[in-house]
Amino acid sequence: MAKFYVQSGNIRTVIASDDVEKAALWVVHKAMEQVVPVYEDAELSPEQKGELAVVQGIMVLGNTVKISEIGFDRADGDELDTFQLLVQWHQLMVALDRLSGLL
């Protein structure tokens, strides 16, 4: 696995991933799980999740997700459209939901 420096909006993180797209999708997933009930976890209520997000800092995506294997703020890195990543993330969540329904 490679190490990727991923940034978008106010998010700057380092992710170990097989490729650029998977690293970008993970960042989208982490941002979306703040506001969308991704998992059926009863550990925290929506209100508690909201309070936790405010305390920890809400992750906000920008229009693009920039990724580099070298470091942050690199002009030679990859740049992916956030909307297209959200569409792909949604398709993955729908597929996972259907699979869990089959089990």
C-alpha positions as a Markdown table, in Angstrom:
| # | Residue | x | y | z |
|---|---|---|---|---|
| 1 | Met | 0.0 | 0.0 | 0.0 |
| 2 | Ala | 1.1 | 3.5 | -0.8 |
| 3 | Lys | 0.8 | 6.5 | 1.4 |
| 4 | Phe | -1.3 | 9.4 | -0.1 |
| 5 | Tyr | -1.5 | 13.0 | 1.1 |
| 6 | Val | -5.2 | 13.9 | 0.5 |
| 7 | Gln | -6.7 | 17.4 | 0.8 |
| 8 | Ser | -10.0 | 19.0 | 0.1 |
| 9 | Gly | -11.7 | 21.9 | 1.7 |
| 10 | Asn | -10.5 | 21.9 | 5.3 |
| 11 | Ile | -9.4 | 18.3 | 5.2 |
| 12 | Arg | -5.7 | 17.4 | 5.1 |
| 13 | Thr | -4.9 | 13.8 | 5.9 |
| 14 | Val | -2.5 | 11.0 | 5.1 |
| 15 | Ile | -4.0 | 7.7 | 4.0 |
| 16 | Ala | -2.5 | 4.3 | 3.2 |
| 17 | Ser | -4.4 | 2.9 | 0.2 |
| 18 | Asp | -4.0 | 0.8 | -2.9 |
| 19 | Asp | -4.5 | 3.7 | -5.3 |
| 20 | Val | -5.5 | 7.4 | -5.6 |
| 21 | Glu | -9.2 | 6.7 | -6.1 |
| 22 | Lys | -9.6 | 4.6 | -3.0 |
| 23 | Ala | -7.8 | 7.2 | -0.9 |
| 24 | Ala | -10.1 | 9.9 | -2.2 |
| 25 | Leu | -13.2 | 7.7 | -1.6 |
| 26 | Trp | -12.1 | 7.1 | 2.0 |
| 27 | Val | -11.9 | 10.9 | 2.6 |
| 28 | Val | -15.4 | 11.3 | 1.1 |
| 29 | His | -16.7 | 8.5 | 3.3 |
| 30 | Lys | -15.2 | 10.0 | 6.4 |
| 31 | Ala | -16.8 | 13.4 | 5.6 |
| 32 | Met | -20.1 | 11.9 | 4.7 |
| 33 | Glu | -20.5 | 9.8 | 7.8 |
| 34 | Gln | -20.7 | 13.0 | 9.8 |
| 35 | Val | -24.0 | 13.8 | 8.3 |
| 36 | Val | -25.4 | 10.6 | 6.8 |
| 37 | Pro | -26.3 | 7.5 | 8.8 |
| 38 | Val | -23.8 | 5.2 | 7.1 |
| 39 | Tyr | -23.8 | 2.4 | 9.6 |
| 40 | Glu | -26.6 | 1.0 | 11.8 |
| 41 | Asp | -24.8 | 1.9 | 15.0 |
| 42 | Ala | -26.9 | 2.8 | 18.0 |
| 43 | Glu | -23.9 | 3.9 | 19.9 |
| 44 | Leu | -24.5 | 7.6 | 19.3 |
| 45 | Ser | -27.7 | 9.5 | 18.5 |
| 46 | Pro | -27.7 | 11.9 | 15.6 |
| 47 | Glu | -27.6 | 14.8 | 18.1 |
| 48 | Gln | -24.5 | 13.3 | 19.8 |
| 49 | Lys | -22.8 | 12.8 | 16.4 |
| 50 | Gly | -23.5 | 16.4 | 15.6 |
| 51 | Glu | -22.1 | 17.6 | 18.9 |
| 52 | Leu | -19.0 | 15.4 | 18.4 |
| 53 | Ala | -18.5 | 16.7 | 14.9 |
| 54 | Val | -18.6 | 20.3 | 16.2 |
| 55 | Val | -16.1 | 19.5 | 19.0 |
| 56 | Gln | -13.7 | 17.6 | 16.7 |
| 57 | Gly | -14.1 | 20.0 | 13.8 |
| 58 | Ile | -16.5 | 19.4 | 11.0 |
| 59 | Met | -14.8 | 18.1 | 7.8 |
| 60 | Val | -15.8 | 20.1 | 4.8 |
| 61 | Leu | -15.0 | 18.9 | 1.3 |
| 62 | Gly | -14.0 | 21.4 | -1.5 |
| 63 | Asn | -14.9 | 21.2 | -5.2 |
| 64 | Thr | -12.0 | 18.9 | -5.8 |
| 65 | Val | -9.9 | 16.3 | -3.9 |
| 66 | Lys | -6.2 | 16.7 | -4.4 |
| 67 | Ile | -3.9 | 13.7 | -3.9 |
| 68 | Ser | -0.2 | 13.3 | -3.9 |
| 69 | Glu | 2.3 | 10.6 | -2.9 |
| 70 | Ile | 4.9 | 13.2 | -2.1 |
| 71 | Gly | 3.1 | 15.8 | 0.1 |
| 72 | Phe | 0.4 | 18.4 | 0.6 |
| 73 | Asp | 0.0 | 21.4 | -1.8 |
| 74 | Arg | 1.7 | 19.7 | -4.7 |
| 75 | Ala | 1.0 | 20.9 | -8.2 |
| 76 | Asp | 2.0 | 17.6 | -9.7 |
| 77 | Gly | -0.5 | 15.5 | -7.8 |
| 78 | Asp | -3.9 | 14.1 | -9.0 |
| 79 | Glu | -7.1 | 16.1 | -8.7 |
| 80 | Leu | -10.5 | 14.5 | -8.7 |
| 81 | Asp | -13.9 | 16.1 | -8.9 |
| 82 | Thr | -15.7 | 15.9 | -5.5 |
| 83 | Phe | -19.2 | 15.5 | -7.1 |
| 84 | Gln | -18.1 | 12.5 | -9.1 |
| 85 | Leu | -16.5 | 10.9 | -6.0 |
| 86 | Leu | -19.8 | 11.5 | -4.1 |
| 87 | Val | -21.7 | 9.8 | -6.9 |
| 88 | Gln | -19.3 | 6.8 | -6.8 |
| 89 | Trp | -19.5 | 6.8 | -2.9 |
| 90 | His | -23.3 | 6.7 | -3.1 |
| 91 | Gln | -23.2 | 3.8 | -5.5 |
| 92 | Leu | -20.9 | 1.9 | -3.2 |
| 93 | Met | -23.2 | 2.5 | -0.2 |
| 94 | Val | -26.3 | 1.3 | -2.2 |
| 95 | Ala | -24.4 | -1.8 | -3.3 |
| 96 | Leu | -23.3 | -2.5 | 0.3 |
| 97 | Asp | -26.9 | -2.0 | 1.5 |
| 98 | Arg | -28.2 | -4.5 | -1.1 |
| 99 | Leu | -25.5 | -7.0 | -0.1 |
| 100 | Ser | -26.3 | -6.8 | 3.6 |
| 101 | Gly | -30.0 | -7.3 | 2.7 |
| 102 | Leu | -29.1 | -10.6 | 1.0 |
| 103 | Leu | -27.3 | -11.9 | 4.1 |
